[in-house]
Amino acid sequence: MSKLALFGGEPVRRKPFVSWPVFDGREEQLAMEVLRSGQWWRYTMGEAVDASARDTAAPPSKVAEFQQKFAAAQGCKYGIACVNGTAALEVALRAMGVGSGDEVVVPPYTFIATASAPMLIGATPVFCDIDIETFNLDPQRLEAAITPRTKVIVPVHFAGLPADMDSIIRVAARHGIPVLEDAAHSHGGHWNGRPMGSIGIAGTFSFQASKNMTAGEGGMITTNDAELAGICESLVWVGRKVGRPWYEHHRLGWNYRLTEFQAAVLLAQLERLESQTRLRAVNAEYLTAKLAGIPGIVPVRTPQYGTGRAWHVFMLRFIEAEFGIDRERFLKALTAEGVPCSSGYAHPLYRNPLFAEPGLALDYTRFADLCPSSERACHEAVWLEHRLLLGEHSDMDDIAGAMRKIYENRKEL
Ligand SMILES: Cc1ncc(COP(=O)(O)O)c(C=O)c1O
């Protein structure tokens, strides 16, 4: 009889892990307040930049409250809520003056939005490889990706691990290029003690269902720059201008507003963020220690500057030659042992059909040679969702125990 659950053996774990989203009566209470108030959308513009703009005759807006509280939690004066993280990137880039003919440097190991947001406003994403040890943009390769057309650099704090912002900002400053943080994975995270989203000129967040706080969908731009905040708010409000008539449109904008229902749910989620972030970090550290010594299992390391890593995904590299089986078999065996897992991105962004479309400003096939670490990351990565880190130490024991069991019985595979 096989020991491995994949072949009929007893799985390490039969109990489910913590499910996501986590919610309770608080989300219900705040959402019901919105329902009963009849104010289902926020109709006062200007509150993102100037709290005194609030229409005092109207009930307080949950969006305005959430913008203010979330921005403060991320170390910023201003927060501009919008429909999702893609829109947040698009709006922030346009507010920074990015448009047709400009280039935006992005990593290729990320969700499509980091690269598609510049494209949506006519700009060209230029890929800069990642560091295989952190899965984040490699500052050593940044210089080579910069051209006279580069308008913005967008590092992603991938999986919640801060990018090497010191080095990135040093290179960017040498060229006078602003840095926009894609912080879609970094709610509650810190870099060198500073909240993510407050380090570059602006940061963008996502509240989509998989993220560490969620209302199903949603997004936010954070910044300490009042002028930029004002432009972002105007763009989210179809180009209106604070203090000007409702039917006057000053810029080409979108209706990208968050609803009061989403803000209500997000306010409740925000109340839980700090304790959940701490719990994920404690469990991630415990799990990392438990995995030590299993050949071929290499958790993504936390550099010194990753002081308050947000842990959106527990990422590890699976080195087939050291473990002794291929990654796909390992993932199947781990799933059978009761540990949900995945291989993450199948290929770097530039290999998507979108980048082979005719008429693009760049030949994206060349990035396969320029980005060896991103190529390798797609072959080695194993992702464990952040919800797995919201349980007990015994849950971590099961995850590590399952991996060790597979290693010890790898000859069966
Ligand atoms: C790194 C990154 N940036 C941006 C986004 C876009 O966020 P949204 O899905 O809310 O549009 C995501 C979403 O998964 C992401 O992972």
PDBQT file of the ligand as one rigid body, heavy atoms in Angstrom, charges set to zero:
ROOT
HETATM    1  C1  LIG A 501       0.417  42.907  -8.970  1.00  0.00    +0.000 C 
HETATM    2  C2  LIG A 501      -0.980  43.283  -9.364  1.00  0.00    +0.000 A 
HETATM    3  N1  LIG A 501      -1.223  44.509  -9.856  1.00  0.00    +0.000 NA
HETATM    4  C3  LIG A 501      -2.453  44.910 -10.211  1.00  0.00    +0.000 A 
HETATM    5  C4  LIG A 501      -3.528  44.058 -10.090  1.00  0.00    +0.000 A 
HETATM    6  C5  LIG A 501      -4.852  44.522 -10.576  1.00  0.00    +0.000 C 
HETATM    7  O1  LIG A 501      -5.837  44.518  -9.620  1.00  0.00    +0.000 OA
HETATM    8  P1  LIG A 501      -7.371  44.281 -10.016  1.00  0.00    +0.000 P 
HETATM    9  O2  LIG A 501      -7.570  42.819 -10.236  1.00  0.00    +0.000 OA
HETATM   10  O3  LIG A 501      -8.097  44.795  -8.800  1.00  0.00    +0.000 OA
HETATM   11  O4  LIG A 501      -7.654  45.080 -11.227  1.00  0.00    +0.000 OA
HETATM   12  C6  LIG A 501      -3.347  42.787  -9.558  1.00  0.00    +0.000 A 
HETATM   13  C7  LIG A 501      -4.487  41.862  -9.402  1.00  0.00    +0.000 C 
HETATM   14  O5  LIG A 501      -4.405  40.696  -9.278  1.00  0.00    +0.000 OA
HETATM   15  C8  LIG A 501      -2.038  42.368  -9.200  1.00  0.00    +0.000 A 
HETATM   16  O6  LIG A 501      -1.807  41.139  -8.741  1.00  0.00    +0.000 OA
ENDROOT
TORSDOF 0
